[in-house]
């Protein structure tokens, strides 16, 4: 209705020319003198291209005077200058997050075209989605300052810094007024020129609206797409089936994910693949090796057309499978587009055994896989345009959850509590490691909600099988019981042969918490409930069954305890052999115990018995105590 009303008013000559731009200050006007103005007085109701007269005159600035009518919450306008060399510059952009009013007035307005480096204009590309544009004029500016009071620093990168800061302020005001769960900020991606920014974001189509993704600093971001941003899927199964949250940055008391880095142009696929392999290496060897693999090796060698203009995660993974990828110090990026030669004798080459491509149609299918290990996922802005990232975990949003919106610029830190009326209840916020450097998001990470409309088009990649290395082999896989609960963790894969003989076949679900045992497919760990009453051995006793003890054990005077199976003591638990007491380990194993002996105690090890004392306490005998090893070992 607004479209037709505006058209009638325009035909009647009742639409006024704007005299000021909404939410715009002088930093959005060209820094050079106005040299000529091309009048249009045209109402545009759909996307179009306006060609500028064949004039070879160089300009140092270009602005527009126009009114924008934003018809819906999804209204979006983007105007791009293309010069005669094919270079693109952002002239103007509007959406509700930048300008919440129905009508936006642009007077002599420009963004990147505030300060051009002597270009010849060719055309303006005008993108309109749920919006109309009344274009009054296109204004050309020459190389002289329009005012002697203009600060010289506004002719360099700080001009863009100020523009982005004002956009950030507008976004945060919009988010606060509309109950959004994220905070915007100045990021390296947001500061980049439009042509480079859209390559990094993966929005080759100029009509793609990122919803402010390049400005994300904290909170939960709802990914936009062609269907809007309000239909994010709820889980297919009850929310208590899968564990409420899961994060590979804090599993078994460790962070298994390597540090986020900054991609160059359309190389997200290479960075995502490298991140996937790096985290898999850590988990495979159960060590924080934190390899820094060479993304450039993928970019230059895994595709038929090497370069920075795009590729697929599968290209990188096939290369890692068949050839192997070197580390960053062998083949580094030296600048944005210049590269050095790959080293001739790499000290390390990593090969993967294989990978699987997963297509999924709901959140639960993705959760099931991410609980096993991190995933590389292609997310899409619309049907054909996407971005590759590493999924490291998720969090189900429930009533009563508190979301921390961190402080940024003039936005005070605050906790937002999810109430029963929130549209986000029951949705899944995925934790992603991005390739926009650590100044974007929460140290390079983000929480995002994906829209159900595009979910069945997404695909994920997971690694399977062995890692081949020039430095490490399977004997270097650590088999650990760091929490002393009797369950061992050995990373991804089958239990290594060199694990202790008494190690159970089921891996520990959380090797940092002795109250948690093996983990099921839904991410829930078996609970180990401590029993703290001390066990007193007062008569001759034989333990010939496997035991897991939270209890201290005291062998009293004139009593003996014979152990002929595996007995595991939880962290901090001790066995005390009193005066006149006897401990016999007969073809059995005692694991992770703190030994305490009195002066006439006796310990006998026979028939290949094994005693593994607690690593923090050591093994000492009181003066006068007796140790007899007939056959076996203490370590």
SVG drawing of the C-alpha trace seen along z (x, -y; Angstrom):
<svg xmlns="http://www.w3.org/2000/svg" viewBox="-2 -26 66 92">
<polyline fill="none" stroke="black" stroke-width="0.4" points="0.0,0.0 2.8,-2.4 4.3,-1.8 1.2,-3.0 0.6,-5.9 4.1,-7.1 3.7,-6.8 0.5,-8.9 2.1,-11.6 5.1,-11.7 2.9,-12.0 1.0,-14.9 4.3,-16.6 3.7,-16.3 6.8,-14.4 9.3,-16.9 13.0,-16.8 14.8,-15.6 17.0,-18.2 18.8,-15.9 19.7,-12.3 18.2,-10.2 20.8,-9.0 23.6,-10.5 26.3,-13.0 28.9,-14.8 31.1,-11.8 28.7,-10.4 29.2,-13.3 32.1,-13.5 35.3,-15.1 35.8,-16.9 34.0,-19.7 30.8,-19.1 31.7,-19.5 28.4,-18.5 25.1,-16.9 23.0,-14.6 19.2,-15.1 17.0,-12.0 13.8,-12.6 12.9,-8.9 10.9,-6.5 12.4,-3.0 10.2,-0.1 12.6,2.7 16.3,3.3 17.9,1.6 21.2,0.4 21.7,-3.3 24.5,-4.0 26.4,-7.2 27.2,-9.3 30.3,-8.2 32.5,-10.8 36.2,-10.1 36.4,-12.8 38.1,-11.5 36.2,-12.0 37.2,-11.7 33.8,-11.4 30.2,-10.4 27.0,-10.9 23.3,-10.6 20.3,-12.5 17.3,-10.2 14.4,-9.0 14.0,-5.3 10.7,-3.8 11.2,-0.7 7.9,1.3 8.5,4.3 10.8,5.4 12.9,7.2 13.4,4.0 16.9,3.7 18.6,1.2 22.1,1.3 23.6,-1.1 27.0,-0.3 29.2,-2.4 31.1,-0.4 33.9,-2.3 35.2,-1.7 37.7,0.8 35.0,3.0 35.9,2.0 33.0,1.7 32.4,-0.8 29.5,-1.0 27.5,-4.3 24.7,-3.7 23.0,-0.9 19.8,-0.8 17.9,1.8 15.9,1.6 19.0,2.3 20.6,-0.9 17.5,-3.1 14.4,-1.9 12.1,-4.6 9.8,-3.8 11.2,-6.7 15.0,-7.4 16.2,-10.6 19.7,-10.7 21.0,-14.1 24.4,-14.2 25.0,-10.9 27.9,-8.5 29.8,-5.8 32.9,-4.4 32.5,-6.9 33.1,-9.7 36.8,-9.5 37.7,-7.9 41.1,-7.6 40.5,-9.3 38.1,-6.9 35.9,-7.1 32.3,-6.2 30.5,-3.7 27.2,-2.8 25.2,-2.6 23.8,0.8 20.6,0.3 19.3,3.3 15.8,3.0 14.1,5.6 10.7,4.7 11.6,1.1 11.2,-1.8 13.8,-4.5 13.1,-8.0 16.4,-9.1 16.7,-12.9 20.3,-13.2 23.7,-11.6 26.4,-14.0 30.1,-14.0 32.9,-15.5 36.4,-16.5 39.7,-16.4 39.5,-19.6 38.4,-19.7 34.9,-21.1 35.7,-22.9 39.0,-24.0 37.7,-22.9 37.6,-19.3 40.1,-17.3 42.9,-15.8 42.6,-12.5 39.1,-12.1 40.7,-11.5 42.2,-8.2 41.1,-5.0 39.8,-6.8 36.9,-8.1 35.7,-4.5 36.3,-3.9 33.9,-6.8 31.3,-5.6 31.4,-2.1 31.1,-3.4 28.0,-5.2 26.5,-2.1 27.4,-0.2 25.5,-2.7 22.4,-2.4 22.5,1.4 22.8,1.6 20.0,-0.9 17.8,1.2 18.8,4.4 18.0,3.0 14.6,1.6 13.6,4.8 14.8,7.3 17.6,8.8 20.2,10.9 23.4,9.6 25.7,6.6 27.5,5.0 31.0,3.5 33.8,2.3 35.5,5.3 38.2,5.8 35.7,7.3 33.3,4.3 36.1,1.9 37.2,3.6 36.2,2.1 32.9,3.4 34.4,5.6 36.7,7.3 34.1,7.5 31.5,9.3 34.2,11.8 35.1,12.6 31.4,12.9 30.6,15.1 28.0,12.8 28.9,12.7 25.3,11.6 25.0,7.9 21.4,8.4 22.4,10.6 21.6,9.1 23.9,10.3 21.8,8.8 24.9,7.1 26.9,10.3 30.1,8.4 29.5,6.3 28.9,9.1 30.7,8.9 28.7,11.0 25.3,12.6 23.2,14.8 22.9,13.9 20.0,15.1 21.2,15.9 19.1,14.2 18.2,15.7 15.7,15.3 12.9,16.4 13.5,13.8 15.0,14.5 12.1,15.5 11.5,19.1 14.5,20.8 13.7,24.5 13.0,26.0 14.4,29.4 12.8,32.5 12.9,34.4 12.2,33.3 14.8,30.8 15.9,33.2 16.9,36.0 20.3,34.4 22.5,32.7 21.4,29.0 24.9,27.7 28.1,29.1 31.3,27.2 34.6,28.7 36.4,25.7 35.7,27.1 35.7,30.9 37.7,33.1 38.9,29.9 40.7,28.8 40.1,26.6 40.6,28.8 40.1,26.0 42.9,23.9 43.1,20.1 40.8,18.4 42.7,16.7 41.8,14.2 40.9,15.4 41.8,13.7 39.0,13.0 37.0,16.2 39.2,18.7 36.8,19.6 36.7,23.2 40.4,23.6 40.4,22.0 37.4,24.1 39.1,27.3 42.3,26.5 40.5,25.8 38.7,29.1 41.9,31.1 43.7,29.2 41.1,30.0 40.9,33.6 44.7,33.9 44.4,32.7 41.6,35.2 43.2,38.1 46.4,38.0 44.6,36.8 47.1,34.0 46.9,30.2 49.4,30.2 47.6,27.2 49.0,27.5 48.9,24.4 48.3,25.9 48.9,24.0 45.7,22.7 47.7,21.5 48.7,25.1 45.0,25.8 44.4,22.6 47.2,23.0 47.3,26.8 44.0,28.4 41.9,26.9 42.2,26.9 42.2,23.1 44.5,21.9 43.8,18.6 41.7,16.6 38.4,16.7 36.7,19.7 36.8,23.4 35.1,26.2 35.9,27.9 35.9,31.2 38.8,29.9 40.9,29.3 40.0,32.6 40.7,34.6 44.1,32.9 44.8,33.7 43.7,37.3 45.7,37.9 48.7,35.6 48.9,34.2 49.0,30.6 52.1,28.9 52.3,26.4 52.1,22.6 55.8,22.2 56.5,24.2 54.0,22.3 52.7,19.1 50.7,16.1 53.1,13.2 50.4,10.6 46.8,10.5 47.6,11.7 51.4,12.3 52.7,15.7 56.1,17.3 57.3,20.6 56.4,23.8 59.4,25.2 61.1,28.1 61.7,30.3 58.7,30.0 59.3,31.0 55.7,32.1 53.0,33.4 49.6,34.3 47.4,36.7 43.8,37.8 42.5,41.2 39.1,40.2 36.1,37.9 32.3,38.2 29.9,35.6 26.7,35.3 23.5,33.9 21.0,33.1 17.5,31.8 17.1,31.0 19.1,29.9 19.2,33.3 21.0,34.9 23.7,32.3 23.9,32.5 24.4,36.3 27.5,35.7 29.0,32.7 29.0,34.6 31.4,37.1 33.8,34.4 33.8,30.9 32.3,30.5 33.0,28.3 29.7,26.8 28.6,24.8 26.0,22.2 24.1,20.3 23.0,16.7 20.5,17.8 20.1,20.8 23.4,20.5 25.7,18.4 27.5,19.7 30.2,19.5 32.3,22.4 32.9,22.4 33.8,24.9 31.0,26.0 32.4,26.6 29.2,27.0 25.7,25.8 23.4,24.5 19.7,25.1 17.8,21.9 15.4,22.4 13.2,20.3 15.3,18.7 18.6,18.7 20.7,15.7 22.5,14.3 25.4,12.0 25.6,9.0 29.2,7.8 30.1,4.2 31.0,2.4 31.4,-1.3 28.5,-3.0 26.5,0.2 26.7,1.2 27.2,4.9 23.9,6.6 22.3,9.9 19.2,10.7 16.9,13.4 14.9,15.6 11.2,15.5 8.4,17.8 7.3,15.4 10.6,15.3 10.6,16.5 14.0,18.1 12.8,20.7 13.4,24.2 15.9,23.1 19.5,24.2 22.3,21.6 25.3,23.2 28.9,22.2 31.0,21.5 34.7,20.8 34.9,18.3 37.8,17.1 37.3,13.3 40.2,13.0 39.9,12.6 38.6,9.0 35.3,10.3 32.8,11.9 33.7,13.4 37.5,13.8 36.7,15.1 33.7,17.3 29.9,16.7 26.6,18.2 24.2,18.4 20.7,19.6 20.0,21.1 16.8,20.7 14.7,23.8 14.1,22.6 17.6,23.5 18.5,26.2 18.0,29.1 20.5,27.5 23.3,27.4 26.1,29.9 28.7,30.8 32.0,32.7 33.5,34.9 36.9,36.7 37.1,40.4 40.1,42.8 43.7,42.3 46.0,39.3 49.4,39.8 52.2,37.6 56.0,37.3 56.4,36.6 53.8,38.6 52.3,42.1 49.7,44.1 52.1,44.9 51.9,41.2 48.2,41.4 47.8,40.6 45.6,42.9 44.7,40.8 42.6,41.1 43.2,37.5 40.2,37.5 41.1,40.9 37.6,42.5 38.8,45.7 37.6,44.7 40.3,43.7 40.1,41.2 42.2,41.7 40.6,39.2 38.9,40.3 39.0,43.9 39.5,47.3 41.3,47.9 45.1,48.0 46.8,51.3 49.2,49.5 46.5,48.4 46.8,50.0 45.5,53.6 43.0,52.6 41.5,49.7 37.9,50.3 36.7,50.6 34.3,47.6 36.1,44.2 35.5,41.6 32.9,39.0 34.6,36.3 38.1,37.0 38.1,33.8 35.3,34.9 35.4,38.1 31.7,38.1 31.1,38.5 31.7,41.8 31.1,42.9 29.0,40.7 26.0,41.9 25.1,40.7 23.0,37.8 26.0,36.3 24.9,37.5 27.5,39.0 26.9,41.9 27.0,40.6 29.5,42.0 28.0,41.3 30.6,41.2 30.2,43.3 32.4,41.7 32.2,44.0 35.6,45.5 35.9,49.3 37.6,51.0 39.1,54.4 38.9,56.2 39.2,59.8 41.0,61.7 39.2,60.5 39.6,61.4 38.5,59.0 38.3,61.0 35.8,58.8 36.5,55.5 35.8,52.5 35.7,48.7 36.1,47.0 35.4,43.5 36.0,44.8 39.1,44.7 40.2,48.2 41.9,49.1 43.4,52.6 43.3,53.0 45.7,54.9 45.8,58.7 43.7,58.5 44.7,59.0 43.2,57.8 44.0,59.9 43.3,58.2 43.1,60.5 41.2,58.3 41.3,54.6 40.5,52.1 40.5,48.5 40.6,45.7 39.2,42.3 41.3,39.2 42.3,38.4 41.3,41.8 43.8,43.7 44.5,47.2 46.0,47.4 47.9,50.5 47.9,50.3 50.3,51.8 50.1,55.6 47.9,55.3 48.8,57.0 48.0,56.0 48.4,58.8 48.2,58.0 47.9,61.5 47.5,61.4 45.5,58.3 45.9,54.5 45.6,51.5 45.2,48.3 45.6,44.6 45.8,45.2 47.4,43.0 49.4,45.4 49.7,44.9 51.6,47.4 52.4,47.7 55.7,49.0 54.8,52.7 52.6,52.9 53.3,55.4 52.7,55.3 53.1,58.4 53.0,58.4 52.9,61.7 51.8,63.6 52.3,60.5 50.4,58.2 50.5,54.5 50.3,51.4 50.0,48.0 50.2,45.3 48.7,41.8 51.0,39.7 50.7,36.7 51.5,38.6 54.3,41.0 54.9,44.3 56.7,44.3 56.9,46.8 56.9,45.9 60.0,46.9 59.7,50.6 57.1,51.4 57.8,54.4 57.5,54.6 57.9,58.0 57.7,58.2 57.7,61.9 56.4,61.3 54.9,58.0 55.6,54.3 55.0,51.0 55.1,47.8"/>
</svg>
